[in-house]
Amino acid sequence: MDKKLIEFLVLVLIVTIVAGAISFVRNYEIPQVSNERVCNADADCACGVHKTSGDCFYGNRNYVNTARQCPDFCRGISGHLEIKCVNNKCVQA
């Protein structure tokens, strides 16, 4: 093959790869970190229903309506569960 043709084909290949990479990066969505379970202390966590969805929910107290409770969900059927802040995340323990 002619050297110029090979150089042209290599250039087209490089441009195609770069264009594909740019397209991928533009379309890639970075997952949003939810603050719904973030905490610094046990007092930051609560259980009740989610303020938006109304579903039983535990997490950061700013997202929880504690006036509406889900006793079996929050405390467990036998009442043995607690909502705690562990490694800056509200968890059921």
C-alpha positions in Angstrom: 0.0 0.0 0.0 1.0 3.5 -0.5 2.5 5.2 2.6 0.2 8.2 2.3 -2.9 5.9 2.2 -1.7 4.1 5.3 -1.1 7.4 7.1 -4.5 8.6 6.1 -6.2 5.4 7.4 -4.3 5.7 10.7 -5.4 9.3 11.0 -9.0 8.3 10.3 -8.8 5.5 12.9 -7.4 7.9 15.5 -10.1 10.6 14.8 -12.8 7.9 15.1 -11.4 6.6 18.4 -11.2 10.2 19.8 -14.7 11.1 18.6 -16.1 7.9 20.2 -14.3 8.7 23.5 -15.6 12.2 23.5 -19.2 11.0 22.8 -18.9 8.4 25.6 -17.7 11.1 28.1 -20.4 13.5 27.2 -23.1 10.8 27.6 -21.7 9.3 30.8 -23.8 10.3 33.8 -22.0 10.6 37.1 -24.2 8.9 39.7 -25.5 11.5 42.2 -24.6 10.9 45.8 -27.7 10.9 47.9 -27.7 12.8 51.1 -30.7 10.9 52.3 -28.6 8.5 54.5 -25.6 10.8 55.4 -25.0 11.5 59.0 -22.3 12.6 61.5 -24.0 11.3 64.7 -26.8 9.0 65.7 -29.0 12.1 66.3 -28.8 12.9 62.6 -30.7 9.7 61.8 -34.4 9.0 62.1 -37.1 6.6 61.0 -40.7 7.1 59.9 -41.8 7.8 56.4 -40.0 9.5 53.6 -41.1 13.1 53.3 -41.5 12.9 49.5 -42.6 9.3 48.8 -44.5 8.5 52.0 -42.8 5.1 52.1 -41.4 3.7 55.3 -37.9 5.0 55.4 -34.9 5.5 57.7 -32.1 8.0 57.0 -31.0 11.6 57.5 -33.7 13.2 59.7 -34.1 16.0 57.1 -35.8 13.5 54.8 -37.9 11.7 57.4 -41.4 12.6 58.6 -41.2 11.2 62.2 -44.8 12.1 62.9 -45.9 9.1 60.8 -44.2 5.9 62.1 -43.7 2.4 60.7 -43.0 0.5 63.9 -42.3 -2.9 62.5 -40.1 -1.3 59.8 -38.2 1.0 62.1 -37.8 -1.1 65.3 -38.3 -4.6 63.9 -41.2 -6.9 64.8 -39.6 -7.7 68.2 -38.4 -4.1 68.8 -34.7 -5.0 68.6 -33.6 -2.6 65.8 -32.1 0.9 66.2 -31.2 3.5 63.6 -27.6 4.5 64.1 -24.9 6.5 62.3 -22.2 4.1 61.2 -19.3 5.4 59.0 -21.3 8.6 58.2 -24.3 6.6 57.0 -27.6 5.9 58.8 -28.1 2.2 59.2 -30.5 -0.2 60.8 -28.6 -2.2 63.5 
